[in-house]
Amino acid sequence: MGATGSEKLLKMLSGTWNLFLQEGSKDPVKVALDGKINATISGDGEEPAHVAEYEGFDINSVQDIDLEQIEAILSTVLKKTAVADRKWVLTQEESISEEENTLNSAFNNIYAEESENGTLMAVSSFSNDSYIRANPAAGVATLAAKATSDIVCMGGQPIGMFVNTNLDEKGGENSNWIGNHIVTGITAVTDDLEVPIYAGTINNGGNNGHSCEATVGVLGVIEDPEKVIGKGFKRPGDIIYLLGKSEDCISSSEYLNAHVGIENSSSPIINLENDAIVQKELARFIKMGFIKSAASIANGGLITALTEGAVTGSLGYDIMIDDTYRMDAFLFGESQGRVVVSVSKKDSADFEDMLIESSLNHYILLGEVIKDGFLIDEEFIMLTSDAKDLYQGALGTEV
């Protein structure tokens, strides 16, 4: 892949996603050199008082949900701008052609463009201020793991990472502590996920009054654009699996914020070693031709990933809940290291043999793709068309 194509893509993305390094910030700290962390921040700083408070969040203080509540909660979550379909954003960018926009409708948080030599380049960007505020190290690692997983889900190879962080200049020693922990989190990602960092800054005083903002972008390449895997389900009867370990965790989730009304809590659970295993095995399954669709889990949880697959493919899903976990955590929790995939029914037996032989420690059969609507534990939730209106209309309505 030539550098020219990569630079063209990144220049375009900097305008579309606010991904690249910001101009004019005060004393930015460069955090990348030759793929390795190279940052120095003066002093260790002091841990902000709220961090320990947020870490003390107890999931047992929140009552679990039941099946009858799922429709209302899902409707609320789908209308959140952090969850909503980014396709609307692409329609507002005049520099993006109709062909490119059609390609990118298969994904969310991803922009893809075919390079001059026929490979497909893609950038996945992810941001969540709640994660960073709760735990800067775990939060930025979560953003990076999600962005990396998105590239793998589409059949790509992550080749580089970009990080931009804005701190509150009034935070003083707290800002130093946050900055150092962000560097710690990114270092862990470069080590465990083996994705080099190409560029990034930690800006002190460029955050518009918020305590901390961070965006992580990952650049990936797909050698054969004909083999791109989208998030959309392909046909009724395909079998849906969940790869990776679920957790009884609702921390910093859209569900906890929008439905329960708790804005401040700990960062979602993340285990980068498990993430690495899931991404490695998923890439192998894709190369072997098993995977028909794939979507990583983040904002909005498992049910949002399933809904994205249904809405994008104009189909539905019929799944059963794993009652090992709380219902709200299983459906709406945002713990990392999980991917929803679909496999054709005729390949499902061979795929399950592959799962047994793989290095994955956790995976389950969720259910199957259906023609329309969402069924959970045999309970009808909503029509796909109703979910589509919520999911694809949220950003346009907000703006």
Backbone torsions as a table, in degrees:
resi	resn	phi	psi	omega
1	MET	NA	126.0	-178.3
2	GLY	-77.9	153.2	-179.4
3	ALA	-66.3	-31.0	-177.4
4	THR	-59.2	-45.7	179.8
5	GLY	-63.7	-41.1	179.4
6	SER	-63.1	-44.3	-178.7
7	GLU	-65.1	-38.7	177.9
8	LYS	-61.6	-44.7	179.6
9	LEU	-63.2	-45.9	-177.6
10	LEU	-65.6	-37.2	178.0
11	LYS	-63.2	-42.2	179.0
12	MET	-65.6	-41.3	-177.7
13	LEU	-68.2	-30.5	-178.2
14	SER	-62.4	-30.7	177.3
15	GLY	-83.5	-30.8	-175.7
16	THR	-81.4	-40.2	-171.3
17	TRP	-115.4	2.2	-176.4
18	ASN	54.7	44.9	-171.0
19	LEU	-93.6	-35.0	-168.6
20	PHE	-82.7	-178.5	-173.8
21	LEU	-69.6	136.8	-176.9
22	GLN	-83.1	145.1	178.8
23	GLU	-89.2	150.6	168.4
24	GLY	79.1	7.4	179.1
25	SER	-77.7	160.3	-175.2
26	LYS	-82.3	121.2	172.8
27	ASP	46.6	60.2	177.7
28	PRO	-64.3	142.3	176.9
29	VAL	-99.6	116.0	179.4
30	LYS	-73.4	135.9	-174.7
31	VAL	-120.8	18.9	-179.2
32	ALA	-144.7	141.9	174.2
33	LEU	-157.9	115.4	177.8
34	ASP	55.1	38.8	175.1
35	GLY	82.2	-1.3	-179.4
36	LYS	-119.3	154.1	177.7
37	ILE	-66.0	132.2	178.0
38	ASN	-141.8	71.8	-175.2
39	ALA	-125.9	142.5	172.3
40	THR	-131.3	123.0	178.2
41	ILE	-119.8	128.9	-172.8
42	SER	-65.2	113.5	175.0
43	GLY	82.4	155.9	179.5
44	ASP	-75.8	-30.4	-178.4
45	GLY	79.0	178.4	-179.3
46	GLU	-115.8	137.6	178.1
47	GLU	-65.1	127.8	177.5
48	PRO	-59.8	144.2	-175.0
49	ALA	-60.5	-30.2	-174.6
50	HIS	-72.4	-21.2	-174.7
51	VAL	-60.3	-49.2	179.1
52	ALA	-63.6	-37.1	178.8
53	GLU	-62.7	-45.8	-179.7
54	TYR	-65.5	-38.8	179.8
55	GLU	-63.8	-21.2	179.8
56	GLY	-81.5	2.2	179.1
57	PHE	-59.5	134.3	-178.0
58	ASP	-116.9	117.6	-179.4
59	ILE	-58.9	-28.0	-178.8
60	ASN	-70.8	-9.8	175.5
61	SER	-79.2	-7.3	-179.8
62	VAL	-113.2	128.3	179.0
63	GLN	-71.3	135.7	178.5
64	ASP	-67.3	163.5	-178.2
65	ILE	-97.9	173.8	172.6
66	ASP	-126.7	173.9	-175.2
67	LEU	-57.7	-35.9	-176.1
68	GLU	-66.1	-19.0	-178.1
69	GLN	-91.5	-12.7	-170.6
70	ILE	-62.2	-43.6	-177.3
71	GLU	-58.6	-47.9	-177.8
72	ALA	-65.1	-41.2	-179.3
73	ILE	-67.8	-44.0	179.0
74	LEU	-60.4	-41.4	178.4
75	SER	-60.2	-41.9	178.7
76	THR	-65.2	-45.2	-177.5
77	VAL	-66.5	-41.0	-178.1
78	LEU	-64.4	-24.1	179.8
79	LYS	-84.6	-7.0	177.7
80	LYS	-72.5	135.0	-177.1
81	THR	-64.9	-25.2	178.7
82	ALA	-70.3	-19.4	-178.1
83	VAL	-102.6	-29.0	-168.3
84	ALA	-58.2	156.8	179.4
85	ASP	-63.9	130.5	179.0
86	ARG	-81.6	-0.2	-178.5
87	LYS	-57.5	-34.9	179.8
88	TRP	-60.4	-38.9	-179.7
89	VAL	-61.1	-44.2	-178.1
90	LEU	-63.3	-32.1	179.2
91	THR	-70.0	-17.8	179.4
92	GLN	-90.0	-9.5	-177.0
93	GLU	-95.0	106.5	-174.4
94	GLU	-64.7	-26.7	-176.7
95	SER	-75.7	-9.4	-179.2
96	ILE	-93.8	122.5	-176.0
97	SER	-72.1	164.9	178.2
98	GLU	-62.0	-37.6	178.7
99	GLU	-63.9	-44.3	179.9
100	GLU	-65.7	-38.6	-179.6
101	ASN	-65.5	-38.7	177.1
102	THR	-62.5	-42.9	178.5
103	LEU	-60.4	-45.2	-174.2
104	ASN	-76.7	-11.8	176.1
105	SER	-67.9	-13.2	178.6
106	ALA	-80.5	-7.1	-174.9
107	PHE	-132.5	174.8	171.9
108	ASN	-137.4	141.2	-175.3
109	ASN	66.8	12.2	-178.0
110	ILE	-127.5	138.0	168.6
111	TYR	-119.2	131.7	-177.0
112	ALA	-127.1	146.0	179.2
113	GLU	-147.4	139.3	178.5
114	GLU	-79.3	132.9	-178.1
115	SER	-85.9	174.3	-176.6
116	GLU	-65.3	-27.9	-178.7
117	ASN	-93.8	10.5	173.3
118	GLY	94.6	-10.4	175.2
119	THR	-77.8	163.3	178.7
120	LEU	-108.3	124.3	176.5
121	MET	-102.8	145.7	-178.8
122	ALA	-144.0	146.6	172.3
123	VAL	-122.1	126.7	173.5
124	SER	-107.7	127.9	179.0
125	SER	-122.0	146.4	-175.7
126	PHE	-148.2	139.1	-179.5
127	SER	-146.8	140.2	176.1
128	ASN	-158.6	101.2	-175.5
129	ASP	-63.6	-30.1	-179.6
130	SER	-63.5	-40.3	179.1
131	TYR	-61.3	-45.4	-176.2
132	ILE	-67.3	-44.1	-178.5
133	ARG	-63.3	-38.6	-177.9
134	ALA	-69.2	-42.5	-177.8
135	ASN	-159.7	98.7	-173.7
136	PRO	-55.7	-42.4	-178.2
137	ALA	-67.2	-53.0	179.5
138	ALA	-66.5	-35.9	-177.5
139	GLY	-65.0	-48.9	-179.3
140	VAL	-69.5	-31.9	175.4
141	ALA	-64.4	-38.2	177.7
142	THR	-63.8	-43.8	178.0
143	LEU	-60.3	-45.0	-178.3
144	ALA	-67.3	-40.6	179.2
145	ALA	-64.2	-40.4	178.8
146	LYS	-64.8	-47.4	-179.2
147	ALA	-62.8	-39.5	177.5
148	THR	-65.6	-44.0	179.8
149	SER	-61.4	-36.7	179.1
150	ASP	-60.3	-40.8	178.5
151	ILE	-64.9	-44.2	179.4
152	VAL	-63.0	-39.7	-178.7
153	CYS	-61.1	-30.1	179.9
154	MET	-88.7	5.2	177.9
155	GLY	92.2	18.2	-175.9
156	GLY	-101.6	169.9	175.4
157	GLN	-112.0	113.7	176.8
158	PRO	-63.3	132.2	-177.7
159	ILE	-123.0	-9.7	-179.9
160	GLY	-173.2	155.2	-175.6
161	MET	-127.0	148.0	-179.8
162	PHE	-131.5	133.4	-175.2
163	VAL	-130.5	133.2	175.1
164	ASN	-133.0	123.5	-177.2
165	THR	-129.9	135.2	175.4
166	ASN	-116.3	126.1	-179.7
167	LEU	-108.2	164.4	178.2
168	ASP	-84.4	112.7	-177.7
169	GLU	-63.4	-20.4	178.5
170	LYS	-80.3	-6.8	-177.9
171	GLY	-75.4	-15.3	176.8
172	GLY	57.4	-125.6	-178.0
173	GLU	-63.0	-27.7	176.2
174	ASN	-61.8	-39.2	179.3
175	SER	-63.2	-39.9	176.9
176	ASN	-61.3	-42.7	179.7
177	TRP	-62.5	-45.9	179.6
178	ILE	-61.7	-46.6	-179.5
179	GLY	-60.1	-43.7	178.9
180	ASN	-63.7	-38.7	-179.8
181	HIS	-73.1	-29.4	173.7
182	ILE	-65.4	-42.9	176.4
183	VAL	-60.9	-40.4	177.6
184	THR	-60.2	-44.3	-179.3
185	GLY	-64.8	-43.2	179.8
186	ILE	-67.4	-37.7	177.0
187	THR	-59.4	-42.0	178.9
188	ALA	-62.0	-39.2	179.9
189	VAL	-66.3	-45.5	-179.7
190	THR	-62.4	-31.6	178.9
191	ASP	-77.0	-50.9	-172.0
192	ASP	-80.0	-38.2	-179.2
193	LEU	-95.7	-6.6	175.8
194	GLU	55.8	44.6	175.5
195	VAL	-116.0	114.4	-177.8
196	PRO	-69.0	149.9	175.6
197	ILE	-94.0	126.3	-177.7
198	TYR	-90.5	-40.6	-175.0
199	ALA	-159.8	156.4	176.5
200	GLY	175.4	161.1	175.8
201	THR	-139.9	153.6	166.4
202	ILE	-116.0	107.5	-175.9
203	ASN	-96.6	130.6	178.4
204	ASN	-100.7	106.2	176.7
205	GLY	106.1	22.2	179.9
206	GLY	-122.1	34.6	-169.6
207	ASN	-117.1	14.0	174.7
208	ASN	56.7	35.3	173.8
209	GLY	92.1	-8.0	177.4
210	HIS	-83.0	156.3	-177.3
211	SER	-68.4	-33.7	-179.4
212	CYS	-167.4	136.8	174.0
213	GLU	-129.6	143.1	178.9
214	ALA	-147.2	139.3	173.4
215	THR	-128.9	133.1	176.8
216	VAL	-118.1	129.3	174.8
217	GLY	-119.4	144.9	177.3
218	VAL	-125.9	128.8	177.2
219	LEU	-93.3	133.5	179.2
220	GLY	-134.9	165.1	179.6
221	VAL	-133.9	140.9	174.7
222	ILE	-119.1	119.1	-174.7
223	GLU	-66.5	-35.2	-177.7
224	ASP	-122.9	100.4	-179.0
225	PRO	-59.1	-20.4	179.6
226	GLU	-71.0	-14.3	-176.5
227	LYS	-108.5	22.6	178.5
228	VAL	-65.4	136.8	176.3
229	ILE	-104.1	124.6	177.7
230	GLY	-96.9	174.5	178.3
231	LYS	-83.7	-16.1	-174.4
232	GLY	-75.0	135.1	173.8
233	PHE	-61.7	149.8	-171.8
234	LYS	-101.5	-41.8	-177.1
235	ARG	-158.3	149.7	176.1
236	PRO	-59.1	141.4	179.7
237	GLY	98.2	-18.4	175.3
238	ASP	-61.8	147.0	-176.3
239	ILE	-95.1	136.3	-177.1
240	ILE	-104.7	130.4	178.4
241	TYR	-123.0	153.4	171.1
242	LEU	-112.4	118.2	177.9
243	LEU	-99.4	132.6	-179.7
244	GLY	106.1	167.2	-172.7
245	LYS	-93.0	126.3	171.7
246	SER	-79.2	162.7	-179.4
247	GLU	-138.8	153.1	170.1
248	ASP	-79.8	75.4	-174.5
249	CYS	-140.8	125.9	174.3
250	ILE	-123.9	12.2	-175.0
251	SER	-59.7	137.6	176.4
252	SER	51.6	26.9	-179.0
253	SER	-87.6	157.3	174.8
254	GLU	-61.7	-34.7	176.8
255	TYR	-60.8	-48.2	-178.0
256	LEU	-63.7	-38.2	-179.5
257	ASN	-74.0	-54.5	-170.7
258	ALA	-78.5	-37.1	-176.0
259	HIS	-94.9	-49.0	-176.7
260	VAL	-79.9	-32.2	179.1
261	GLY	91.2	17.4	177.5
262	ILE	-102.3	113.5	-177.1
263	GLU	-89.0	-25.4	-173.0
264	ASN	-116.1	118.7	179.2
265	SER	-157.7	179.8	-179.2
266	SER	-69.5	168.1	177.8
267	SER	-76.3	150.4	177.8
268	PRO	-58.0	151.4	179.0
269	ILE	-65.3	134.7	176.2
270	ILE	-140.7	138.7	175.2
271	ASN	-132.6	102.3	-173.2
272	LEU	-63.6	-30.1	177.0
273	GLU	-64.4	-42.2	176.8
274	ASN	-66.4	-40.3	176.5
275	ASP	-56.5	-45.4	-178.4
276	ALA	-60.8	-40.9	179.9
277	ILE	-65.5	-46.5	-179.7
278	VAL	-60.1	-45.8	-178.0
279	GLN	-66.1	-39.8	179.6
280	LYS	-64.1	-46.6	-178.6
281	GLU	-69.9	-37.8	177.8
282	LEU	-61.2	-44.4	178.3
283	ALA	-58.7	-38.7	179.2
284	ARG	-67.2	-43.2	179.5
285	PHE	-63.6	-37.7	178.9
286	ILE	-65.0	-45.2	179.9
287	LYS	-62.5	-30.2	179.8
288	MET	-80.5	-7.3	174.9
289	GLY	88.1	11.7	-178.8
290	PHE	-77.4	-35.5	-165.9
291	ILE	-85.7	125.5	176.9
292	LYS	-95.5	-31.7	175.7
293	SER	-151.6	155.1	179.5
294	ALA	-152.8	138.3	178.3
295	ALA	-147.7	127.1	176.5
296	SER	-78.5	159.7	-174.8
297	ILE	-105.5	129.5	176.0
298	ALA	-153.1	-117.6	-177.0
299	ASN	-53.1	124.0	178.3
300	GLY	92.6	-14.8	174.4
301	GLY	81.2	-169.0	-177.9
302	LEU	-57.5	-43.7	-175.5
303	ILE	-64.5	-30.9	177.1
304	THR	-72.1	-39.6	176.4
305	ALA	-61.8	-42.0	176.7
306	LEU	-63.4	-42.6	-178.7
307	THR	-66.0	-39.7	175.0
308	GLU	-58.4	-43.0	178.9
309	GLY	-62.5	-40.6	-179.0
310	ALA	-70.5	-47.3	-177.9
311	VAL	-64.5	-45.1	-179.0
312	THR	-64.8	-36.5	-179.7
313	GLY	-92.3	0.0	-177.6
314	SER	54.2	44.2	178.7
315	LEU	-133.6	-164.3	179.6
316	GLY	-137.7	-174.2	177.5
317	TYR	-143.9	151.5	178.1
318	ASP	-131.8	107.2	-174.7
319	ILE	-128.4	164.5	172.7
320	MET	-116.8	141.4	-179.4
321	ILE	-81.0	141.1	173.0
322	ASP	-81.3	106.7	-174.4
323	ASP	-78.5	9.7	170.1
324	THR	-65.0	-26.0	-174.4
325	TYR	-115.7	162.6	169.8
326	ARG	-58.7	146.7	-178.4
327	MET	-65.2	-42.0	-178.8
328	ASP	-65.8	-38.5	-179.9
329	ALA	-69.2	-41.6	-178.7
330	PHE	-64.2	-42.4	-175.0
331	LEU	-87.7	-41.4	-170.5
332	PHE	-113.6	-7.1	179.5
333	GLY	-67.0	151.7	-173.9
334	GLU	-116.9	25.3	175.1
335	SER	-61.9	148.5	-170.5
336	GLN	-90.8	177.8	176.8
337	GLY	80.9	26.4	179.8
338	ARG	-130.3	142.2	-179.7
339	VAL	-138.2	136.1	173.9
340	VAL	-95.0	125.9	178.0
341	VAL	-127.8	155.4	172.2
342	SER	-122.6	146.0	-176.0
343	VAL	-135.1	141.7	179.0
344	SER	-62.2	146.9	-176.0
345	LYS	-59.2	-37.0	-178.1
346	LYS	-68.0	-22.0	179.9
347	ASP	-98.6	-3.7	-170.1
348	SER	-64.5	-37.7	-179.8
349	ALA	-64.9	-44.8	178.3
350	ASP	-65.0	-38.2	179.5
351	PHE	-63.8	-40.6	179.6
352	GLU	-67.4	-32.4	172.8
353	ASP	-63.5	-39.9	178.1
354	MET	-64.7	-38.3	178.6
355	LEU	-61.5	-43.4	-179.6
356	ILE	-62.3	-38.5	-177.7
357	GLU	-82.1	-12.1	-174.9
358	SER	-78.1	176.7	177.3
359	SER	-88.7	4.6	177.3
360	LEU	-69.9	131.7	177.5
361	ASN	-93.3	-18.6	-175.7
362	HIS	-139.0	128.4	174.6
363	TYR	-166.5	149.1	177.4
364	ILE	-143.2	154.1	170.3
365	LEU	-83.3	119.2	-178.0
366	LEU	-86.2	-43.3	-175.2
367	GLY	166.0	-140.9	-178.0
368	GLU	-146.2	161.4	175.5
369	VAL	-78.5	136.3	177.5
370	ILE	-123.6	174.3	-174.1
371	LYS	-67.2	-37.4	-176.3
372	ASP	-161.4	151.0	173.4
373	GLY	83.5	168.6	-179.0
374	PHE	-119.0	124.2	175.8
375	LEU	-118.1	129.2	176.8
376	ILE	-128.5	121.9	-174.6
377	ASP	49.7	42.8	177.9
378	GLU	67.3	10.3	177.7
379	GLU	-100.8	127.0	177.6
380	PHE	-70.4	131.3	-178.6
381	ILE	-102.8	-58.0	177.0
382	MET	-168.1	166.3	175.4
383	LEU	-77.2	150.5	178.3
384	THR	-61.3	-38.9	-179.4
385	SER	-62.7	-36.0	178.1
386	ASP	-68.0	-41.1	177.3
387	ALA	-65.2	-38.6	-179.9
388	LYS	-60.4	-43.2	179.8
389	ASP	-59.7	-41.7	179.9
390	LEU	-69.8	-47.3	-172.4
391	TYR	-69.4	-44.3	-175.9
392	GLN	-88.3	-12.0	-177.0
393	GLY	-101.5	-8.5	-171.3
394	ALA	-63.6	-45.5	-176.6
395	LEU	-67.8	-42.9	178.7
396	GLY	-62.1	-37.7	179.2
397	THR	-68.0	-41.2	-178.4
398	GLU	-65.1	-43.2	-178.0
399	VAL	-72.7	NA	NA
